[in-house]
Amino acid sequence: MFTSKGALVEKIQIQLSHLVVYVASRNAISFTDASKESEDFFCGFLNLLLGTKLVNANLFEENTATIDLSDV
């Protein structure tokens, strides 16, 4: 079954929105597991989407004071 580009983009937007709400609600009660997992997800997602070479900065220094993705 083929899906139109617009429908696919909308599906991605909806799922990413759900992820944002889920991570924010977990962080609000001090459960940061979803936050840590999403760093790796977004790193791979952005690399695929934008052709970048981002890495999770926490690999070099835990809980960096800046954005947790670095371009290598």
TIVOFI-694129 format. One record per residue: x, y negated, z of N, C-alpha, C in turn. Coordinates in Angstrom, 2 decimals, padded with zeros to 5 digits. Example, Ala and Ser with C-alpha at 12.3 -4.5 7.8 and 13.67 -1.06 7.14 Angstrom:
// residues 2
[[013.19; 005.69; 007.80]; [012.30; 004.50; 007.80]; [013.20; 003.30; 007.80]]
[[012.85; 002.25; 007.08]; [013.67; 001.06; 007.14]; [012.90; -000.03; 007.87]]
***
This chain:
// residues 72
[[000.84; 001.18; 000.00]; [000.00; 000.00; 000.00]; [000.89; -001.24; 000.00]]
[[000.61; -002.17; -000.85]; [001.37; -003.41; -000.96]; [000.66; -004.53; -000.21]]
[[001.42; -005.33; 000.48]; [000.89; -006.46; 001.23]; [001.42; -007.74; 000.60]]
[[000.57; -008.75; 000.53]; [001.03; -010.00; -000.05]; [002.09; -010.63; 000.86]]
[[002.94; -011.46; 000.27]; [004.00; -012.13; 001.02]; [003.41; -012.97; 002.14]]
[[002.33; -013.68; 001.86]; [001.68; -014.52; 002.87]; [001.16; -013.71; 004.04]]
[[000.57; -012.56; 003.75]; [000.04; -011.70; 004.80]; [001.18; -011.14; 005.66]]
[[002.28; -010.81; 005.03]; [003.44; -010.29; 005.75]; [004.04; -011.37; 006.66]]
[[004.16; -012.58; 006.14]; [004.68; -013.69; 006.94]; [003.77; -013.95; 008.13]]
[[002.48; -013.93; 007.91]; [001.52; -014.14; 009.00]; [001.64; -013.05; 010.06]]
[[001.80; -011.82; 009.62]; [001.95; -010.71; 010.57]; [003.21; -010.88; 011.41]]
[[004.30; -011.29; 010.79]; [005.55; -011.54; 011.51]; [005.36; -012.67; 012.51]]
[[004.70; -013.75; 012.09]; [004.46; -014.89; 012.98]; [003.65; -014.48; 014.19]]
[[002.63; -013.69; 013.99]; [001.79; -013.24; 015.10]; [002.59; -012.39; 016.08]]
[[003.36; -011.46; 015.55]; [004.15; -010.59; 016.43]; [005.21; -011.37; 017.19]]
[[005.86; -012.33; 016.54]; [006.86; -013.15; 017.23]; [006.20; -014.02; 018.29]]
[[005.00; -014.51; 018.02]; [004.26; -015.28; 019.02]; [003.94; -014.44; 020.24]]
[[003.54; -013.20; 020.01]; [003.27; -012.29; 021.13]; [004.53; -012.06; 021.95]]
[[005.66; -011.91; 021.27]; [006.92; -011.69; 021.96]; [007.29; -012.90; 022.82]]
[[007.09; -014.09; 022.30]; [007.39; -015.32; 023.05]; [006.56; -015.37; 024.33]]
[[005.27; -015.10; 024.22]; [004.38; -015.14; 025.39]; [004.77; -014.05; 026.39]]
[[005.07; -012.88; 025.90]; [005.46; -011.77; 026.77]; [006.74; -012.10; 027.54]]
[[007.75; -012.58; 026.83]; [009.02; -012.91; 027.49]; [008.82; -014.04; 028.50]]
[[008.08; -015.07; 028.14]; [007.85; -016.19; 029.05]; [007.10; -015.74; 030.30]]
[[006.11; -014.89; 030.14]; [005.34; -014.44; 031.31]; [006.19; -013.55; 032.22]]
[[007.06; -012.73; 031.63]; [007.96; -011.89; 032.44]; [008.97; -012.77; 033.18]]
[[009.51; -013.77; 032.49]; [010.48; -014.67; 033.13]; [009.84; -015.44; 034.27]]
[[008.57; -015.78; 034.14]; [007.86; -016.55; 035.18]; [007.80; -015.79; 036.51]]
[[007.86; -014.47; 036.45]; [007.85; -013.68; 037.68]; [009.21; -013.03; 037.94]]
[[010.24; -013.65; 037.37]; [011.65; -013.27; 037.58]; [012.01; -011.89; 037.05]]
[[011.27; -011.39; 036.08]; [011.64; -010.16; 035.39]; [012.28; -010.57; 034.06]]
[[013.60; -010.57; 034.02]; [014.31; -011.08; 032.85]; [014.73; -009.99; 031.87]]
[[014.27; -008.77; 032.09]; [014.65; -007.67; 031.21]; [014.25; -007.93; 029.76]]
[[013.06; -008.45; 029.56]; [012.59; -008.72; 028.20]; [013.40; -009.82; 027.54]]
[[013.83; -010.79; 028.33]; [014.67; -011.88; 027.82]; [015.99; -011.33; 027.30]]
[[016.60; -010.48; 028.10]; [017.89; -009.90; 027.71]; [017.77; -009.05; 026.46]]
[[016.71; -008.26; 026.39]; [016.49; -007.42; 025.22]; [016.20; -008.26; 023.98]]
[[015.47; -009.35; 024.15]; [015.11; -010.16; 022.99]; [016.32; -010.90; 022.41]]
[[017.33; -011.14; 023.23]; [018.55; -011.77; 022.70]; [019.15; -010.91; 021.59]]
[[019.26; -009.61; 021.84]; [019.80; -008.71; 020.82]; [018.87; -008.61; 019.61]]
[[017.55; -008.58; 019.87]; [016.60; -008.53; 018.77]; [016.74; -009.75; 017.87]]
[[016.72; -010.95; 018.46]; [016.79; -012.17; 017.66]; [018.14; -012.32; 016.97]]
[[019.18; -011.84; 017.60]; [020.49; -011.87; 016.96]; [020.44; -011.08; 015.64]]
[[019.95; -009.86; 015.70]; [019.85; -009.04; 014.49]; [018.85; -009.60; 013.50]]
[[017.72; -010.09; 014.00]; [016.68; -010.65; 013.14]; [017.19; -011.86; 012.38]]
[[017.85; -012.78; 013.07]; [018.37; -013.98; 012.41]; [019.50; -013.64; 011.45]]
[[020.33; -012.68; 011.80]; [021.38; -012.25; 010.88]; [020.78; -011.71; 009.59]]
[[019.75; -010.92; 009.71]; [019.08; -010.37; 008.53]; [018.38; -011.46; 007.74]]
[[017.67; -012.32; 008.43]; [016.87; -013.36; 007.79]; [017.73; -014.43; 007.13]]
[[018.78; -014.86; 007.82]; [019.58; -016.01; 007.36]; [020.95; -015.63; 006.79]]
[[021.31; -014.37; 006.90]; [022.61; -013.94; 006.40]; [023.76; -014.45; 007.26]]
[[023.49; -014.70; 008.54]; [024.53; -015.18; 009.45]; [025.23; -014.01; 010.11]]
[[026.23; -014.31; 010.92]; [026.97; -013.30; 011.67]; [026.95; -013.65; 013.15]]
[[025.74; -013.76; 013.68]; [025.58; -014.11; 015.09]; [025.87; -012.90; 015.97]]
[[026.40; -013.16; 017.15]; [026.59; -012.12; 018.16]; [026.04; -012.64; 019.48]]
[[025.66; -011.74; 020.33]; [025.17; -012.11; 021.65]; [026.36; -012.62; 022.47]]
[[026.35; -013.89; 022.87]; [027.45; -014.49; 023.61]; [027.66; -013.83; 024.96]]
[[026.66; -013.15; 025.47]; [026.80; -012.46; 026.75]; [027.77; -011.28; 026.66]]
[[028.14; -010.88; 025.45]; [029.15; -009.84; 025.29]; [030.51; -010.34; 025.75]]
[[030.72; -011.66; 025.68]; [032.00; -012.26; 026.04]; [031.98; -012.85; 027.45]]
[[030.85; -013.40; 027.83]; [030.70; -014.02; 029.15]; [029.24; -013.90; 029.56]]
[[029.01; -013.19; 030.66]; [027.64; -012.97; 031.13]; [026.99; -014.28; 031.56]]
[[025.72; -014.46; 031.16]; [024.94; -015.65; 031.52]; [025.64; -016.95; 031.14]]
[[025.99; -017.05; 029.87]; [026.61; -018.28; 029.39]; [025.70; -019.49; 029.63]]
[[026.32; -020.64; 029.79]; [025.56; -021.85; 030.12]; [024.88; -022.46; 028.90]]
[[025.14; -021.92; 027.72]; [024.57; -022.46; 026.49]; [023.69; -021.41; 025.83]]
[[023.35; -021.65; 024.59]; [022.57; -020.68; 023.81]; [023.32; -019.36; 023.80]]
[[022.59; -018.27; 023.91]; [023.21; -016.96; 024.06]; [023.61; -016.28; 022.76]]
[[023.51; -017.00; 021.63]; [023.95; -016.45; 020.35]; [025.08; -017.30; 019.82]]
[[026.15; -016.65; 019.38]; [027.31; -017.36; 018.83]; [027.57; -016.89; 017.41]]
[[027.98; -017.80; 016.57]; [028.33; -017.48; 015.19]; [029.81; -017.13; 015.15]]
[[030.13; -015.96; 014.61]; [031.54; -015.55; 014.53]; [032.08; -015.70; 013.13]]
***
